[in-house]
Amino acid sequence: MTEAELISAVAFETGYPQVTVRNVLKAAGDQVAAVLHRGDEAVVPILGKLKPINRKARVARNPKTGAEVPVPAKVGVKFVPKKALLARLPSPESAR
């Protein structure tokens, strides 16, 4: 699902104009980014939480040449889904 498809679907479901939905989602995204920037967890209602994680510097290999390549330390984001979200996903047997 693309950003435009999400905005369109939420606008259709709620009856709000797409501009309003886009502004609300942008504001929510800005708030989540600010919380993660501080190093705190951000809860996304119904879906789960986003946690900042620190990745250490490491040495990787270029698969084509085999040469070692330094990878600098960085901050990433980990998503932890809520149990209710996981329960709504299809089971492996029904996905076939």
C-alpha positions as CSV (number, residue, x, y, z in Angstrom):
1,M,0.0,0.0,0.0
2,T,1.4,3.4,-1.0
3,E,1.1,6.6,1.0
4,A,-1.5,7.9,-1.4
5,E,-3.5,4.6,-1.2
6,L,-3.4,4.8,2.6
7,I,-4.6,8.4,2.6
8,S,-7.4,7.6,0.2
9,A,-8.6,4.6,2.2
10,V,-8.6,6.4,5.5
11,A,-10.4,9.4,3.9
12,F,-13.0,7.0,2.5
13,E,-13.4,5.1,5.8
14,T,-13.7,8.2,8.0
15,G,-15.5,10.6,5.6
16,Y,-12.8,13.2,6.2
17,P,-11.2,15.0,3.2
18,Q,-7.9,13.6,1.9
19,V,-6.1,16.9,2.8
20,T,-7.2,16.6,6.4
21,V,-6.1,12.9,6.6
22,R,-2.7,13.8,5.0
23,N,-2.2,16.6,7.5
24,V,-3.1,14.4,10.5
25,L,-0.8,11.6,9.3
26,K,2.0,14.0,8.7
27,A,1.6,15.5,12.2
28,A,1.6,12.1,13.7
29,G,4.7,11.1,11.8
30,D,6.5,14.3,12.9
31,Q,5.6,13.6,16.5
32,V,6.8,10.0,16.3
33,A,10.1,11.2,14.7
34,A,10.6,13.7,17.5
35,V,10.1,11.0,20.1
36,L,12.5,8.6,18.4
37,H,15.1,11.4,18.0
38,R,15.0,11.9,21.8
39,G,15.8,8.2,22.2
40,D,12.3,7.2,23.5
41,E,9.8,4.6,22.3
42,A,6.9,5.8,20.3
43,V,3.5,4.0,20.6
44,V,1.4,3.8,17.4
45,P,-2.1,3.0,18.5
46,I,-3.6,-0.3,17.4
47,L,-0.3,-1.3,15.5
48,G,2.6,-1.5,18.0
49,K,5.6,0.6,19.1
50,L,8.7,1.9,17.4
51,K,12.0,1.7,19.4
52,P,15.3,3.3,18.5
53,I,18.2,0.9,18.5
54,N,21.9,1.6,18.4
55,R,23.9,-0.4,15.8
56,K,27.6,-0.8,16.5
57,A,30.2,-0.2,13.9
58,R,31.3,-3.3,12.1
59,V,33.3,-4.6,9.2
60,A,31.3,-6.2,6.3
61,R,32.3,-7.8,3.1
62,N,31.5,-6.7,-0.5
63,P,30.0,-9.9,-1.9
64,K,31.3,-9.2,-5.4
65,T,34.9,-8.5,-4.6
66,G,35.3,-10.0,-1.1
67,A,36.9,-6.8,0.1
68,E,36.2,-5.7,3.7
69,V,34.1,-2.5,4.0
70,P,33.7,-0.6,7.2
71,V,30.1,0.1,8.2
72,P,29.8,3.0,10.7
73,A,27.7,2.9,13.8
74,K,24.1,4.2,13.4
75,V,20.8,4.5,15.0
76,G,18.0,2.4,13.6
77,V,14.3,1.8,14.4
78,K,12.7,-1.5,15.5
79,F,9.0,-2.1,15.2
80,V,7.3,-4.3,17.8
81,P,3.8,-5.2,16.7
82,K,0.9,-5.6,19.2
83,K,-0.6,-9.0,19.8
84,A,-3.9,-7.8,18.4
85,L,-2.2,-6.9,15.1
86,L,-0.5,-10.2,14.9
87,A,-3.8,-12.0,15.5
88,R,-5.3,-10.3,12.5
89,L,-2.6,-11.7,10.1
90,P,-3.3,-15.0,8.3
91,S,-1.9,-18.2,9.6
92,P,0.9,-19.8,7.6
93,E,-1.5,-22.6,6.6
94,S,-4.1,-20.3,5.2
95,A,-1.5,-18.2,3.3
96,R,-0.9,-21.0,0.8
